Amino acid sequence: MRVKLRRRRFGQLAVVSAVAAAFGNLTKNTFAQTNPKRPTPSGQTFESAGSVEVKLRVNGASQALTIEPRVTLLDALRERIGLTGSKKGCDHGQCGACTVLVDGRRVLSCLTLAVTCEGTDVMTIEGLARGNDLHPMQAAFVKHDGFQCGYCTPGQICSAIAVLNEAKNGEASYVTTDVRQKPRAVQLTDDEIKERMSGNICRCGAYPNIVAAIREVHTDKAQAQTWQFAGENETAIFDVPEMKKETGEAAA
């Protein structure tokens, strides 16, 4: 009797194992057919079932992509186009490291679907400079040491450029004192700059230098640098883009 029961139990286990294996192979084959393995970025397209054709205009150049509708603008820029300046920080839209400009307005690219940007002009940190000539905001960040590790800097600079446009258009912030006279341009005080840039986190704590950089570009007046090298007692004298000229004059 025990021998028969053991044989019966063994037979049942064998049947269950065979069914599970068959189901696993069926699922695996079905997934492989509907979700083919994607190649690494090497100029090849990332195609799968449900992919769509999207044409983006990024930094003045047209980009034709075949992507899934759920792909974010950040992933399209970094993984498909190869523009890795925009950073993936929190991937939840809270740190601002992924900020880019879409039709001149700042957006969090980690929360923006790439397909929604078709027909718009997308500007990333790579498109701001003109050859060797830095954008004024980039030059101001260098001059005032508005970065340390640099990870959040692309998003900071893109956001800062948008802040100037918003103030020029008279768009109010939480700390704007007079919101009745529109569309008069808003004068960016330090409090205004801090409030408008509050969505961009700098884990290195370069906030005072970032504010100084934005203030200089906004007022179009040179601002004295306040940062110093460790151990120095005098204010740094570097100036951008004429750093060598200024340091040479100072030395003389």
SULJO-V394530 format. One record per pair of residues at least 24 apart in sequence whose ideal C-beta (glycine too) atoms are under 10 Angstrom apart, sorted by the first residue. I is the first residue (numbers start at 1). J is the second residue. D is the distance in whole Angstrom. If there is no record, write none. Layout:
I | J | D
I | J | D
//
This chain:
35 | 68 | 10
38 | 68 | 10
38 | 79 | 9
40 | 79 | 9
41 | 78 | 9
41 | 79 | 6
41 | 80 | 7
41 | 81 | 9
41 | 82 | 6
42 | 82 | 10
43 | 82 | 9
45 | 80 | 8
46 | 71 | 8
46 | 75 | 10
46 | 76 | 10
46 | 79 | 8
46 | 80 | 7
52 | 114 | 10
52 | 115 | 6
52 | 118 | 10
53 | 115 | 10
53 | 118 | 9
54 | 80 | 10
54 | 113 | 10
54 | 114 | 6
54 | 115 | 5
54 | 116 | 10
54 | 117 | 8
54 | 118 | 5
55 | 117 | 10
55 | 118 | 6
55 | 119 | 8
56 | 80 | 9
56 | 81 | 8
56 | 114 | 7
56 | 115 | 9
56 | 117 | 6
56 | 118 | 6
56 | 119 | 9
56 | 120 | 8
56 | 121 | 9
56 | 122 | 6
57 | 117 | 9
57 | 118 | 9
57 | 119 | 8
57 | 120 | 7
57 | 121 | 5
57 | 122 | 7
57 | 123 | 10
58 | 83 | 7
58 | 100 | 9
58 | 117 | 9
58 | 120 | 10
58 | 121 | 8
58 | 122 | 5
58 | 123 | 8
58 | 124 | 7
58 | 126 | 9
58 | 127 | 7
59 | 83 | 8
59 | 100 | 10
59 | 121 | 9
59 | 122 | 7
59 | 123 | 6
59 | 124 | 6
59 | 125 | 9
59 | 126 | 6
59 | 127 | 3
59 | 128 | 9
60 | 121 | 8
60 | 122 | 10
60 | 123 | 8
60 | 127 | 7
61 | 127 | 9
63 | 114 | 10
63 | 122 | 9
65 | 114 | 7
65 | 115 | 9
65 | 118 | 10
67 | 113 | 10
67 | 114 | 6
67 | 115 | 8
68 | 113 | 10
68 | 114 | 9
68 | 115 | 9
69 | 113 | 7
69 | 114 | 9
69 | 115 | 5
69 | 116 | 10
70 | 113 | 7
70 | 114 | 9
70 | 115 | 9
71 | 113 | 7
71 | 114 | 5
71 | 115 | 8
72 | 98 | 9
72 | 108 | 9
72 | 109 | 6
72 | 110 | 6
72 | 111 | 7
72 | 112 | 6
72 | 113 | 6
72 | 114 | 6
72 | 115 | 10
73 | 98 | 8
73 | 100 | 7
73 | 102 | 8
73 | 107 | 7
73 | 108 | 9
73 | 109 | 4
73 | 110 | 8
73 | 111 | 9
73 | 112 | 4
73 | 113 | 7
73 | 114 | 5
73 | 115 | 9
73 | 116 | 8
73 | 117 | 6
73 | 120 | 10
73 | 122 | 7
73 | 124 | 10
74 | 98 | 5
74 | 99 | 10
74 | 100 | 8
74 | 107 | 10
74 | 108 | 8
74 | 109 | 4
74 | 110 | 5
74 | 111 | 9
74 | 112 | 8
74 | 114 | 9
74 | 124 | 10
75 | 109 | 9
75 | 110 | 8
75 | 114 | 8
76 | 109 | 8
76 | 112 | 10
76 | 113 | 9
76 | 114 | 4
76 | 115 | 9
76 | 117 | 8
76 | 122 | 9
77 | 109 | 7
77 | 114 | 8
77 | 117 | 10
77 | 122 | 8
77 | 124 | 6
77 | 126 | 9
78 | 109 | 9
78 | 124 | 10
80 | 114 | 8
81 | 114 | 10
81 | 122 | 10
81 | 124 | 9
81 | 126 | 10
82 | 126 | 10
83 | 122 | 9
83 | 124 | 5
83 | 125 | 8
83 | 126 | 5
83 | 127 | 9
83 | 154 | 10
84 | 124 | 10
84 | 125 | 10
84 | 126 | 9
84 | 154 | 9
85 | 124 | 6
85 | 125 | 4
85 | 126 | 5
85 | 127 | 9
85 | 128 | 9
85 | 153 | 9
85 | 154 | 5
85 | 155 | 9
85 | 157 | 10
85 | 158 | 9
86 | 110 | 9
86 | 122 | 10
86 | 124 | 5
86 | 125 | 7
86 | 126 | 9
86 | 154 | 6
86 | 155 | 7
86 | 158 | 8
87 | 125 | 9
87 | 150 | 9
87 | 151 | 6
87 | 152 | 7
87 | 153 | 9
87 | 154 | 6
87 | 155 | 7
89 | 151 | 7
89 | 152 | 7
89 | 155 | 8
89 | 200 | 10
89 | 201 | 8
89 | 203 | 9
90 | 201 | 8
93 | 199 | 9
94 | 199 | 8
94 | 201 | 8
95 | 151 | 10
95 | 152 | 7
95 | 155 | 8
95 | 199 | 8
95 | 200 | 8
95 | 201 | 5
95 | 202 | 9
95 | 203 | 8
96 | 152 | 7
96 | 155 | 5
96 | 156 | 7
96 | 158 | 9
96 | 159 | 6
96 | 197 | 8
96 | 198 | 9
96 | 199 | 5
96 | 200 | 3
96 | 201 | 6
96 | 202 | 9
97 | 151 | 6
97 | 152 | 5
97 | 153 | 9
97 | 154 | 7
97 | 155 | 4
97 | 156 | 8
97 | 159 | 10
97 | 200 | 8
97 | 201 | 8
97 | 202 | 10
97 | 203 | 10
98 | 124 | 10
98 | 152 | 10
98 | 154 | 9
98 | 155 | 6
98 | 158 | 9
99 | 124 | 10
99 | 125 | 9
99 | 152 | 9
99 | 154 | 8
99 | 155 | 4
99 | 156 | 8
99 | 157 | 9
99 | 158 | 5
99 | 159 | 5
99 | 160 | 9
99 | 161 | 10
99 | 162 | 8
99 | 199 | 8
99 | 200 | 7
100 | 124 | 5
100 | 125 | 8
100 | 127 | 9
100 | 154 | 8
100 | 155 | 8
100 | 158 | 6
100 | 159 | 9
100 | 162 | 10
101 | 125 | 10
101 | 127 | 9
101 | 128 | 9
101 | 158 | 6
101 | 159 | 9
101 | 161 | 7
101 | 162 | 6
101 | 165 | 9
102 | 162 | 10
104 | 161 | 9
104 | 162 | 7
104 | 165 | 6
104 | 166 | 10
104 | 169 | 10
105 | 162 | 6
105 | 165 | 8
105 | 166 | 8
106 | 155 | 9
106 | 158 | 6
106 | 159 | 5
106 | 160 | 9
106 | 161 | 8
106 | 162 | 4
106 | 163 | 8
106 | 165 | 9
106 | 166 | 9
106 | 196 | 10
106 | 199 | 9
106 | 200 | 9
107 | 158 | 9
107 | 162 | 9
108 | 155 | 9
108 | 159 | 10
108 | 199 | 8
109 | 155 | 9
109 | 158 | 10
123 | 158 | 7
123 | 161 | 9
123 | 162 | 10
124 | 154 | 7
124 | 158 | 7
125 | 153 | 8
125 | 154 | 4
125 | 155 | 8
125 | 156 | 10
125 | 157 | 6
125 | 158 | 6
126 | 154 | 9
127 | 158 | 10
128 | 154 | 9
128 | 157 | 7
128 | 158 | 8
128 | 161 | 8
132 | 241 | 9
133 | 241 | 8
134 | 240 | 7
134 | 241 | 7
135 | 161 | 7
135 | 217 | 9
136 | 161 | 9
136 | 164 | 10
136 | 213 | 10
136 | 216 | 9
136 | 217 | 5
136 | 220 | 9
136 | 240 | 10
136 | 241 | 10
137 | 161 | 5
137 | 163 | 10
137 | 164 | 8
137 | 213 | 7
137 | 214 | 7
137 | 216 | 9
137 | 217 | 5
137 | 218 | 10
138 | 213 | 9
138 | 217 | 10
138 | 240 | 9
139 | 213 | 9
139 | 216 | 9
139 | 217 | 9
139 | 239 | 9
139 | 240 | 4
139 | 241 | 6
140 | 209 | 10
140 | 210 | 9
140 | 212 | 8
140 | 213 | 4
140 | 214 | 7
140 | 215 | 9
140 | 216 | 5
140 | 217 | 5
140 | 218 | 10
140 | 222 | 10
140 | 223 | 8
140 | 240 | 8
141 | 206 | 9
141 | 209 | 8
141 | 210 | 7
141 | 212 | 10
141 | 213 | 5
141 | 214 | 9
141 | 216 | 10
141 | 217 | 9
141 | 240 | 9
142 | 213 | 9
142 | 238 | 9
142 | 239 | 10
142 | 240 | 5
142 | 241 | 9
142 | 243 | 9
143 | 209 | 9
143 | 212 | 9
143 | 213 | 7
143 | 216 | 8
143 | 222 | 9
143 | 223 | 8
143 | 225 | 7
143 | 227 | 10
143 | 236 | 9
143 | 238 | 7
143 | 239 | 6
143 | 240 | 4
143 | 241 | 9
143 | 243 | 8
144 | 206 | 9
144 | 208 | 9
144 | 209 | 5
144 | 210 | 8
144 | 211 | 9
144 | 212 | 5
144 | 213 | 4
144 | 214 | 9
144 | 215 | 9
144 | 216 | 7
144 | 223 | 7
144 | 224 | 10
144 | 225 | 6
144 | 226 | 8
144 | 227 | 7
144 | 236 | 10
144 | 238 | 10
144 | 240 | 9
145 | 206 | 7
145 | 208 | 10
145 | 209 | 5
145 | 210 | 9
145 | 212 | 9
145 | 213 | 9
145 | 225 | 8
145 | 226 | 9
145 | 227 | 5
145 | 228 | 10
145 | 229 | 10
145 | 236 | 8
145 | 238 | 9
146 | 202 | 9
146 | 206 | 6
146 | 207 | 9
146 | 208 | 9
146 | 209 | 4
146 | 210 | 4
146 | 211 | 9
146 | 212 | 7
146 | 213 | 4
146 | 214 | 8
146 | 227 | 9
147 | 202 | 8
147 | 204 | 7
147 | 206 | 6
147 | 209 | 8
147 | 210 | 8
147 | 213 | 9
148 | 202 | 8
148 | 203 | 9
148 | 204 | 4
148 | 205 | 8
148 | 206 | 6
148 | 209 | 9
149 | 202 | 9
149 | 203 | 8
149 | 204 | 5
149 | 206 | 9
150 | 204 | 9
150 | 206 | 10
151 | 202 | 9
151 | 203 | 8
151 | 204 | 8
152 | 200 | 6
152 | 201 | 7
152 | 202 | 5
152 | 203 | 7
152 | 204 | 8
152 | 206 | 9
152 | 210 | 10
153 | 200 | 10
153 | 202 | 8
153 | 204 | 10
153 | 206 | 9
153 | 210 | 9
155 | 199 | 9
155 | 200 | 6
155 | 201 | 9
155 | 202 | 10
156 | 197 | 7
156 | 200 | 5
156 | 201 | 9
156 | 202 | 7
156 | 206 | 9
156 | 207 | 10
156 | 210 | 6
156 | 213 | 9
156 | 214 | 9
157 | 200 | 9
157 | 210 | 9
157 | 213 | 9
157 | 214 | 10
158 | 200 | 9
159 | 196 | 8
159 | 197 | 6
159 | 198 | 10
159 | 199 | 7
159 | 200 | 5
159 | 210 | 10
159 | 214 | 9
160 | 193 | 8
160 | 196 | 9
160 | 197 | 7
160 | 200 | 8
160 | 210 | 7
160 | 211 | 10
160 | 213 | 7
160 | 214 | 5
160 | 217 | 8
160 | 218 | 9
161 | 214 | 9
161 | 217 | 9
162 | 196 | 9
162 | 197 | 10
163 | 188 | 7
163 | 192 | 8
163 | 193 | 7
163 | 195 | 10
163 | 196 | 5
163 | 197 | 6
163 | 200 | 10
163 | 214 | 7
163 | 217 | 10
163 | 218 | 8
164 | 188 | 8
164 | 193 | 10
164 | 196 | 10
164 | 214 | 8
164 | 217 | 7
164 | 218 | 6
166 | 192 | 10
166 | 196 | 7
167 | 192 | 7
167 | 193 | 9
167 | 196 | 8
167 | 214 | 10
167 | 218 | 7
168 | 218 | 9
171 | 196 | 9
173 | 198 | 9
174 | 198 | 9
187 | 218 | 8
187 | 219 | 9
188 | 214 | 7
188 | 215 | 7
188 | 217 | 10
188 | 218 | 5
188 | 219 | 8
189 | 215 | 9
189 | 218 | 10
190 | 214 | 9
190 | 215 | 7
192 | 218 | 9
193 | 218 | 8
//
